[in-house]
Amino acid sequence: MSVVAAKRPLAVSMCGGLLGNARATSQREIVRSARNFSGGEVNSQKDDREKVVVLGSGWAGYTFARRLNPKKYNAVIVSPRSYFVFTPLLASTSVGTLEFRTALEPIRNKRTHADFIQGWADSVDFFNKRISIEEAVDDPRLGLAPTGRRHVELSTGEHVTRRKGKTFNLDYDKLIITVGCYSQTFSIPGVREHALFLKDVGDARRIRKRILACFENAALPTTSDAMKKHFLNFAVVGGGPTGIEFAAELHDFITEDLAKVYKNEVGFAKITVYDVAPTVLPMFDEELGKYAMKQFAREGIEIKTSHHIKSLRKGLPDSENSQFDPKDEQYCMTLDVQEEGQIGAGMVVWSTGLMENPFVKNGLGSSQLIKTTDARLQNISEDQAVDSDWIARRDKKTGSLITDSHLRLVMEPKEQGDKGITATLTDVFALGDCAIIKDTAYPATAQVASQKADWLAKELNKGINGQGFRFNNLGVMAYLGNWNAIVQLETGKVSGRTAWFLWRGAYLTKSVSWRNKILIPMYWFINWAFGRDVSRF
């Protein structure tokens, strides 16, 4: 696999001539030089820097690579997607409040100072410090939330096996595992095949197209009022910040823009949020949670807590099939709710949390061993020393990798039983949603992931000291629609219009590039002045 070379400025003399004398390559020239290598050549590239391989381009991986000192380390990002997603803006892009590129940052840019390989990490050999990578340039599911095995492509509700791509090996001096998690479906029948997720830009594009398709189907002269109710019934499963913010953005889109062009259909539109928990937004205090529910009730968004989803399938509810043209079944879905029975819906957006990444379970499995005698295995007390093969330790409940306070991977003997013997692997680090620090309960959020990445990069740049990572809680926030939001900080809480200004200001400030810091307020103003685009493409 070749990596496209980046442009490098030429050194030109004051009189316009090119410098003709050959010079030794400086550290700065190494960092800024064009990177041209194939999968086999990357291991042969040598300079005086350590090679740090970063698996993943999310909040943890991208932040870490940008902060790492390029004069000291040669960073290589391995990820199936060639961009970083600013996930808090996905809900806005899915309804046209912002354009998709405002939520993206390309990995191949001069600010990252890292090589890039578009591929999936397949397995890791800790003993030989080598990673097996499967190329992913032509993966048909790139840009969509991962929900299961990547070699199974979901098409028309059937499992179609996709051939595994070419693989190659990549050596490392230090390894940073930031592969994230998959979207949790709880193995509920039909969810992986028919629900829409909101974890990547491809998901946002699918949601945007589906919303407009539902309204266009409802606007056809052959569509009955009963079918319009099905088409325009939008279900959101999950009462966390992602589900709540999407429901709010969808409500704004319908009331502010679609109502003007679908005047006869908008009265049939309905938004319902389902959650198995007794309350939504559990990370906020009770007062702000009640404020959110009251705000949603005022806007006509229905919240149904303590509801359990049994299945999701394509087609109309069974009791109504005889009342409609059989062709209508291909356009609608049926959500089977334990407390209500079968409900017809035009779209179901699923946002119910995270599940273990299969790579953490399989790619770091028992076949990738390290020996007790390896000098990189440290912090084993004498009474715990065992002659054994060691594997990565995982949390029994979530399956996440366990690290120490310095984010180094915690290992355990392969055949230890319940003795609790552990050690740390000094050249492998894990952070982001796929890892947790031993004896902590930090939430799996972008805030935690980016803070871990920033801390680890600084520690490697200057040398790891005796103090471990500590999370600084900067608060949580959620948009509720109609220019209202809630914000909970360590110092207090805010709701309403003031919170909305804080919400937008925080997202704008945290945007990575100056390009997006300029584009985002521009699109906010354009869509406020002229309305969102309702084209379906």
C-alpha positions in Angstrom: 0.0 0.0 0.0 1.5 3.3 -1.0 1.0 6.5 0.8 0.6 9.7 -1.3 3.5 12.1 -0.9 2.8 15.4 0.8 4.1 18.6 -0.9 7.4 19.9 0.5 8.5 23.5 0.0 11.7 23.9 -2.0 14.6 25.9 -0.5 15.3 28.8 -2.8 18.2 31.2 -2.6 17.7 35.0 -2.5 18.7 35.3 -6.1 16.2 32.7 -7.2 18.6 29.8 -7.8 18.1 26.3 -6.2 20.5 25.3 -3.5 22.8 22.9 -5.3 24.9 21.5 -2.5 23.8 18.3 -0.9 23.2 18.6 2.8 22.6 16.1 5.6 18.9 15.8 6.5 18.0 17.6 9.6 15.4 16.6 12.2 13.0 19.2 10.8 13.5 17.9 7.2 12.8 14.4 8.5 9.5 15.5 10.0 8.4 17.5 6.9 9.7 15.2 4.2 7.4 13.5 1.8 6.3 10.1 3.0 6.3 7.5 0.2 6.3 3.9 1.3 4.5 0.6 0.6 3.3 -1.9 3.1 6.6 -3.7 2.9 8.9 -0.7 2.8 7.5 1.0 5.9 9.4 -1.5 8.2 12.7 -0.7 6.5 12.5 3.0 7.1 15.0 3.9 9.8 16.0 7.1 11.4 16.9 8.0 15.0 13.3 8.3 16.1 11.2 5.6 17.7 8.3 4.3 15.6 5.0 4.8 17.4 2.1 3.0 15.8 -1.4 4.4 16.6 -4.3 2.1 16.0 -7.4 4.3 15.4 -8.2 7.8 14.3 -10.8 8.8 16.8 -10.7 11.2 19.7 -7.8 9.3 21.4 -5.8 8.3 18.4 -6.0 11.6 16.4 -5.4 13.8 19.5 -2.4 11.7 20.5 -0.8 11.8 17.1 -1.2 15.6 16.8 0.4 16.1 20.2 3.3 13.7 19.8 6.7 15.4 19.2 7.6 14.6 15.6 11.3 15.4 16.2 11.4 12.5 18.8 8.9 10.0 17.4 7.9 8.7 14.0 4.1 8.3 14.3 2.1 6.0 12.0 -1.7 6.0 12.2 -3.4 2.8 11.2 -7.2 3.3 10.7 -9.9 2.1 8.3 -11.0 5.8 7.8 -8.7 8.6 6.6 -10.3 11.3 8.8 -11.2 12.2 12.3 -14.8 12.8 13.2 -15.9 15.6 15.5 -18.8 13.4 16.8 -20.7 16.1 18.7 -21.6 17.7 15.4 -23.0 14.6 13.7 -26.5 15.2 14.8 -26.4 18.7 13.2 -25.0 17.3 10.0 -27.7 14.6 9.8 -30.4 17.3 9.4 -28.5 19.9 7.4 -27.8 22.4 10.1 -24.1 21.9 9.2 -22.5 20.3 6.2 -20.7 17.0 6.6 -17.2 18.3 6.1 -17.5 20.6 9.1 -17.4 17.6 11.3 -14.3 16.0 9.6 -10.6 16.6 9.9 -8.4 14.8 7.3 -5.6 12.7 8.8 -3.3 13.5 5.9 -2.4 17.1 6.7 0.6 19.0 7.8 -0.6 19.5 11.4 -0.8 15.7 12.2 2.9 15.0 11.5 2.2 11.3 11.1 2.3 8.7 8.4 -1.0 7.0 7.6 -2.1 3.5 6.5 -5.7 2.9 5.7 -6.4 -0.5 7.1 -7.8 -2.6 10.0 -5.5 -3.9 12.7 -6.0 -7.7 12.5 -3.8 -9.0 15.2 -0.8 -8.0 17.4 2.3 -10.0 18.2 3.6 -8.5 21.4 6.6 -10.8 21.5 8.0 -9.7 18.1 6.4 -6.2 18.3 4.6 -6.6 15.1 1.0 -5.9 13.9 -0.8 -7.7 11.1 -2.9 -5.2 9.1 -5.7 -5.8 6.6 -6.0 -3.1 3.9 -9.4 -1.2 4.0 -9.3 1.3 1.2 -12.3 -0.4 -0.6 -14.2 -1.6 2.4 -17.9 -1.0 1.5 -18.9 -0.2 5.1 -16.4 2.6 5.7 -18.0 5.6 7.3 -20.7 3.6 9.0 -21.0 2.6 12.6 -19.4 -0.8 13.1 -21.9 -3.2 14.7 -20.4 -6.7 14.1 -17.9 -8.8 12.2 -16.4 -6.7 9.5 -16.2 -9.5 7.0 -20.0 -9.8 7.0 -21.7 -7.2 4.8 -25.3 -6.5 5.7 -27.5 -6.4 2.6 -31.3 -6.7 2.4 -31.4 -8.4 5.8 -29.1 -11.2 4.7 -25.6 -12.0 5.7 -23.2 -11.8 2.7 -19.7 -12.9 3.4 -17.1 -10.4 2.2 -13.6 -11.7 1.3 -10.8 -10.6 3.6 -8.5 -8.0 2.1 -4.7 -8.3 1.6 -2.7 -8.2 4.8 0.8 -7.1 5.7 3.0 -6.7 8.8 4.0 -3.5 10.5 6.7 -3.3 13.2 6.6 -0.9 16.1 8.7 0.4 18.9 5.7 1.6 20.9 2.1 0.7 20.3 -0.9 2.9 21.1 -4.3 1.0 21.0 -7.2 3.4 20.4 -9.6 1.2 18.4 -12.7 2.4 20.1 -15.9 0.3 20.5 -18.8 -0.9 18.3 -22.4 0.3 18.6 -24.3 -1.8 21.1 -27.4 -3.6 19.7 -27.9 -6.2 22.5 -28.3 -8.8 19.7 -31.9 -7.6 19.2 -33.2 -9.2 16.0 -33.2 -6.8 13.0 -31.4 -3.9 14.6 -28.0 -4.4 12.8 -29.8 -4.8 9.5 -32.5 -2.1 9.6 -31.7 0.5 12.3 -29.7 3.7 11.5 -26.8 4.7 13.8 -25.1 8.0 14.4 -21.4 7.3 15.0 -19.7 8.3 11.7 -20.3 10.7 8.8 -21.7 7.9 6.6 -24.4 7.3 9.2 -25.3 11.0 9.2 -25.6 10.9 5.4 -27.9 7.9 5.5 -30.1 9.5 8.2 -30.4 12.7 6.2 -31.5 10.8 3.0 -33.9 8.7 4.9 -35.7 11.7 6.6 -36.3 13.3 3.2 -37.3 9.9 1.6 -40.0 9.5 4.3 -41.4 13.0 3.6 -41.3 12.4 -0.2 -43.1 9.1 0.1 -45.7 10.7 2.4 -46.2 13.5 -0.2 -47.0 11.1 -3.1 -50.7 11.3 -4.2 -51.0 7.5 -3.8 -50.1 7.6 -0.1 -53.0 7.2 2.3 -53.2 9.1 5.6 -52.7 5.9 7.4 -49.5 5.2 5.6 -48.3 8.8 6.1 -48.5 8.1 9.9 -46.1 5.2 9.4 -43.7 7.1 7.1 -43.5 10.1 9.4 -43.2 8.2 12.7 -39.5 8.7 13.7 -38.3 6.5 16.5 -35.1 7.2 18.5 -33.9 4.4 20.7 -31.6 5.6 23.5 -32.0 8.5 25.9 -28.4 9.5 26.2 -26.9 12.8 24.9 -26.6 11.4 21.3 -30.3 10.3 21.1 -31.6 13.4 22.8 -29.6 15.8 20.7 -30.6 14.0 17.5 -34.3 14.1 18.4 -34.0 17.8 19.1 -32.2 18.5 15.8 -34.8 16.5 13.9 -37.6 18.5 15.6 -35.9 21.8 14.5 -35.5 20.5 11.0 -39.2 19.5 10.7 -40.7 22.6 12.3 -38.4 25.2 10.8 -37.8 23.9 7.3 -39.8 20.8 6.2 -43.0 22.3 7.5 -42.7 25.0 4.8 -42.4 22.6 1.9 -44.4 19.7 3.1 -47.4 21.6 4.4 -49.9 18.8 4.0 -47.7 16.1 5.5 -46.0 17.8 8.5 -49.1 17.3 10.7 -48.4 13.5 10.6 -44.8 13.8 11.8 -44.1 12.3 15.2 -40.8 11.9 17.1 -40.6 9.4 20.0 -37.6 8.6 22.2 -37.5 5.1 23.8 -35.2 4.1 26.6 -35.0 1.0 28.8 -34.0 3.1 31.8 -36.5 4.9 34.0 -35.0 8.3 33.1 -33.2 9.9 30.2 -29.8 11.8 30.4 -28.7 9.9 33.5 -25.4 11.8 33.6 -27.2 15.0 34.4 -28.7 15.8 37.8 -32.4 15.3 38.5 -33.3 18.9 38.0 -31.8 19.2 34.6 -33.2 15.8 33.5 -36.7 17.0 34.4 -36.1 20.2 32.6 -35.1 18.3 29.5 -38.3 16.1 29.6 -40.5 19.1 30.2 -38.9 20.9 27.2 -39.4 17.9 25.0 -43.0 17.6 26.1 -43.6 21.3 25.2 -42.1 20.7 21.7 -44.3 17.6 21.1 -41.5 15.0 21.4 -42.6 12.0 23.3 -40.3 10.3 25.7 -41.1 6.7 26.7 -38.9 5.4 29.5 -38.8 1.8 30.8 -39.6 0.5 27.4 -38.0 -2.6 25.9 -37.4 -3.2 22.2 -38.0 -6.8 21.2 -37.2 -6.6 17.4 -37.0 -4.5 14.4 -38.0 -5.6 10.9 -38.9 -4.3 7.5 -42.6 -4.2 6.6 -45.8 -3.1 8.2 -47.2 -4.3 11.6 -48.8 -7.7 11.2 -52.3 -6.6 12.1 -52.3 -3.9 9.3 -50.8 -5.8 6.4 -54.2 -6.6 4.8 -55.1 -2.9 4.8 -52.3 -1.7 2.5 -50.7 -2.3 -0.8 -48.1 -5.0 -0.4 -45.6 -2.7 -2.1 -45.9 -0.4 0.9 -44.1 -2.9 3.1 -40.7 -2.3 1.5 -40.7 1.4 2.6 -41.7 1.0 6.3 -40.4 -0.8 9.3 -42.0 -2.4 12.4 -40.6 -1.8 15.8 -41.8 -4.4 18.3 -42.0 -2.8 21.8 -42.7 -5.1 24.7 -44.9 -2.5 26.4 -46.9 -1.4 23.3 -46.7 -4.1 20.7 -45.9 -3.5 17.0 -45.4 0.1 15.9 -45.0 1.2 12.3 -42.1 3.6 11.7 -40.4 5.3 8.8 -37.0 5.5 10.5 -35.4 4.1 13.6 -32.2 5.7 14.9 -30.3 3.5 17.4 -28.2 5.0 20.1 -27.9 2.7 23.1 -24.2 2.7 24.0 -21.1 0.7 23.2 -20.0 -2.9 23.0 -16.6 -4.5 23.0 -14.5 -4.1 19.8 -13.9 -7.6 18.4 -10.2 -6.7 17.8 -9.7 -6.3 21.5 -11.1 -9.8 22.1 -9.7 -11.6 19.0 -6.7 -9.6 17.8 -5.2 -9.5 21.2 -6.1 -13.0 22.0 -4.2 -15.9 23.6 -2.2 -16.5 20.4 -0.3 -13.2 20.9 1.8 -14.1 23.9 4.7 -12.6 25.8 7.1 -14.4 28.2 7.7 -13.7 31.8 11.4 -13.3 31.0 10.8 -10.4 28.7 12.3 -7.2 30.1 9.3 -5.1 28.9 7.1 -6.9 31.4 7.4 -5.1 34.7 5.9 -4.6 38.1 5.8 -8.3 39.0 6.5 -8.8 42.7 8.8 -11.7 43.6 6.1 -13.7 45.3 4.0 -13.4 42.2 6.6 -14.3 39.6 5.4 -17.2 37.4 6.9 -19.0 34.5 4.0 -18.4 32.1 2.8 -16.9 28.9 1.1 -13.6 29.4 -2.0 -12.1 27.7 -3.8 -8.7 27.9 -6.1 -8.4 30.8 -9.7 -7.4 30.2 -12.5 -6.1 32.3 -14.9 -9.0 33.1 -18.0 -6.8 32.6 -17.2 -4.7 29.6 -14.4 -6.6 27.9 -12.3 -3.4 27.8 -8.5 -3.5 28.1 -7.2 -2.7 31.6 -4.3 -0.3 32.0 -2.4 1.2 34.8 -2.5 4.9 35.7 0.2 5.6 33.1 -2.1 4.0 30.4 0.3 1.0 30.0 -1.4 -2.3 29.1 -1.9 -4.6 32.1 -1.1 -8.3 31.4 -1.9 -11.5 33.3 -0.7 -15.1 33.0 -2.6 -17.1 30.5 -3.3 -19.9 32.9 -3.5 -18.0 36.2 -7.1 -18.9 37.3 -8.3 -16.3 39.9 -4.9 -15.6 41.5 -5.0 -11.9 40.4 -1.4 -11.9 39.2 -0.7 -8.9 36.9 2.2 -7.0 35.3 2.5 -4.0 33.0 3.8 -4.1 29.4 5.9 -0.9 29.1 5.8 -0.4 25.3 2.1 -0.9 24.7 -0.6 1.7 25.8 -4.4 1.6 25.5 -6.8 4.5 25.8 -10.2 5.7 24.5 -13.4 3.7 24.7 -11.6 0.4 24.3 -9.7 0.7 27.6 -10.2 1.6 31.3 -7.7 2.4 34.0 -7.6 -0.1 36.8 -9.9 0.7 39.8 -11.5 3.8 38.1 -14.9 4.4 36.6 -14.3 7.2 34.1 -17.1 7.5 31.5 -16.5 6.4 27.9 -16.7 9.9 26.5 -14.8 12.0 24.0 -13.7 14.2 26.9 -12.0 11.4 28.7 -10.4 10.0 25.5 -8.9 13.3 24.4 -7.6 14.1 27.9 -5.9 10.7 28.1 -4.4 11.2 24.6 -3.1 14.7 25.5 -1.6 13.4 28.8 0.1 10.4 27.2 1.6 12.5 24.4 3.1 15.0 26.8 4.4 12.2 29.0 6.2 10.5 26.1 7.5 13.8 24.9 9.2 14.6 28.2 9.5 11.1 29.7 7.0 9.4 31.9 7.2 10.5 35.5 5.8 9.0 38.7 2.3 10.7 38.5 -0.4 8.9 36.6 -3.4 10.3 34.6 -6.2 12.2 36.4 -9.4 13.1 34.7 -10.5 16.7 34.8 -14.3 16.8 34.5 -15.2 19.8 32.3 -18.9 19.1 32.5 -21.6 17.7 30.2 -24.1 19.4 27.9 -26.9 18.5 25.6 -29.0 20.4 23.0 -32.8 20.3 23.6 -34.0 22.0 20.4 -35.5 25.5 19.8 -32.3 27.2 20.9 -32.4 25.6 24.4 -29.8 23.4 26.0 -28.6 22.1 29.4 -25.1 22.4 30.8 -23.8 20.9 34.0 -20.4 22.0 35.2 -18.4 21.3 38.4 -19.2 24.8 39.5 -22.9 24.8 38.7 -25.6 24.2 36.1 -27.3 26.2 33.3 -30.4 25.7 31.2 -32.3 27.4 28.4 -31.0 30.0 26.0 -27.8 30.8 28.0 -26.9 27.1 28.0 -27.5 27.0 24.2 -24.9 29.8 23.7 -22.4 27.8 25.9 -23.2 24.6 24.0 -22.4 26.2 20.6 -19.5 28.1 21.9 -17.9 25.0 23.4 -18.3 23.0 20.2 -16.9 25.8 18.1 -13.9 26.2 20.4 -13.1 22.5 20.4 -13.2 22.2 16.6 -9.7 21.3 15.5 -8.9 23.3 12.4 -9.2 27.0 11.7 -11.0 26.0 8.5 -13.8 24.4 10.4 -13.8 27.2 13.1 -14.6 29.5 10.2 -17.0 27.2 8.3 -19.2 26.2 11.2 -20.4 29.7 12.2 -20.8 30.5 8.5 -23.2 27.5 8.0 -25.0 28.4 11.2 -25.7 31.9 9.8 -26.6 30.7 6.3 -29.1 28.1 7.6 -30.5 30.6 10.0 -31.0 33.2 7.3 -32.0 31.0 4.4 -33.1 27.7 5.9 -31.6 24.2 5.7 -31.1 22.5 2.3 -33.9 19.9 1.7 -32.3 18.4 -1.4 -32.1 14.6 -1.3 -28.9 13.3 -3.0 
